[in-house]
Amino acid sequence: MWVTELRRRLKAHFGEDYAASWAKDFVLPELGGISVDEALSLGFDAQTIWKAVASNQGIDSSFE
């Protein structure tokens, strides 16, 4: 999964206005206590990050 697809999915789930803030500020235990943006900067795979977001939010990780 590309980072652009991850961002698209975040916007689809959280909304255009909230997605960027959520990705920056919300810490995911599923990623070891870091945010989506931190995980990306550390080189985490976008698909792994999406699966963590989906697990945390109780949504289907195969979100289309």
Secondary structure, DSSP 8 states (H G I E B T S, - for coil): --HHHHHHHHHHHH-TTTHHHHHHH--BGGGTSB-HHHHHHTT--HHHHHHHHHHHHT--TT--
